[in-house]
Amino acid sequence: MATLMGINKVNWGQVGRVTKPDRYQYSFGWLTIAAEDLAIWENNPSAVFTLVTAATTEYPPGDEYRLGTFELRQTPYDPNSYV
């Protein structure tokens, strides 16, 4: 997956620790966060999700994203780390 201005993974803090499933606007575009995604973060606050382009006919390509696979981490996600 191509990176989005250097961002291709997000943690809960990077999306403002949202608490409700919804469609949110960020600097890279719109992100839809599902109830299932929030349940993972509530149980594993350091989990990191991959951003996935959400194909829609309603919005231009590259403007809509959803959360994809996730990693469970013992330490908080550092977006500046390449490990």
C-alpha positions as CSV (number, residue, x, y, z in Angstrom):
1,M,0.0,0.0,0.0
2,A,1.3,3.4,-0.8
3,T,1.9,5.8,2.1
4,L,-0.3,8.8,2.6
5,M,2.1,11.7,3.1
6,G,4.2,9.3,5.2
7,I,1.2,7.9,7.1
8,N,0.1,4.4,6.5
9,K,-0.7,3.3,10.0
10,V,-2.5,5.0,12.8
11,N,-3.0,4.5,16.5
12,W,-5.9,5.6,18.7
13,G,-4.2,8.8,19.9
14,Q,-3.5,9.9,16.3
15,V,-7.3,9.8,15.5
16,G,-8.1,11.7,18.7
17,R,-9.1,8.7,20.8
18,V,-12.6,8.9,19.2
19,T,-15.3,7.0,21.1
20,K,-18.1,6.6,18.6
21,P,-18.1,4.9,15.2
22,D,-18.4,7.5,12.5
23,R,-16.8,9.2,9.5
24,Y,-14.1,11.7,10.6
25,Q,-12.1,14.2,8.7
26,Y,-8.3,14.3,9.1
27,S,-5.4,16.0,7.2
28,F,-5.1,13.0,4.9
29,G,-8.8,12.7,4.1
30,W,-11.9,11.1,5.6
31,L,-11.6,8.0,7.8
32,T,-14.5,5.7,8.7
33,I,-14.1,4.1,12.0
34,A,-16.4,1.1,12.8
35,A,-17.6,-0.1,16.1
36,E,-15.5,-3.2,15.7
37,D,-12.4,-1.0,15.3
38,L,-13.2,0.9,18.5
39,A,-13.7,-2.4,20.4
40,I,-10.2,-3.4,19.5
41,W,-8.8,-0.1,20.7
42,E,-10.8,-0.2,23.9
43,N,-9.3,-3.7,24.7
44,N,-5.8,-2.9,23.2
45,P,-5.1,0.8,23.4
46,S,-1.7,0.5,21.8
47,A,-3.0,-1.4,18.7
48,V,-2.0,0.1,15.4
49,F,-4.3,-0.1,12.3
50,T,-3.3,0.0,8.6
51,L,-5.1,2.7,6.6
52,V,-7.0,1.2,3.6
53,T,-8.4,3.2,0.7
54,A,-12.2,2.9,0.7
55,A,-13.5,2.7,-2.8
56,T,-16.7,4.7,-3.2
57,T,-18.6,6.2,-6.1
58,E,-19.6,9.1,-3.9
59,Y,-16.1,10.6,-3.1
60,P,-13.0,11.1,-5.2
61,P,-10.3,8.4,-5.0
62,G,-7.7,9.0,-2.3
63,D,-10.1,10.9,0.0
64,E,-11.8,8.0,1.8
65,Y,-10.2,5.5,4.1
66,R,-11.1,2.8,6.6
67,L,-9.1,0.9,9.1
68,G,-7.7,-2.5,7.9
69,T,-5.5,-5.0,9.6
70,F,-4.1,-4.2,13.0
71,E,-1.1,-5.1,15.1
72,L,-1.1,-5.6,18.8
73,R,1.9,-3.9,20.4
74,Q,3.3,-3.9,23.9
75,T,4.7,-0.4,23.5
76,P,3.0,2.7,22.1
77,Y,3.3,3.2,18.3
78,D,6.0,5.7,17.2
79,P,5.1,7.0,13.8
80,N,8.8,8.1,13.4
81,S,10.1,4.6,13.9
82,Y,10.9,2.5,10.9
83,V,11.2,-0.8,12.8
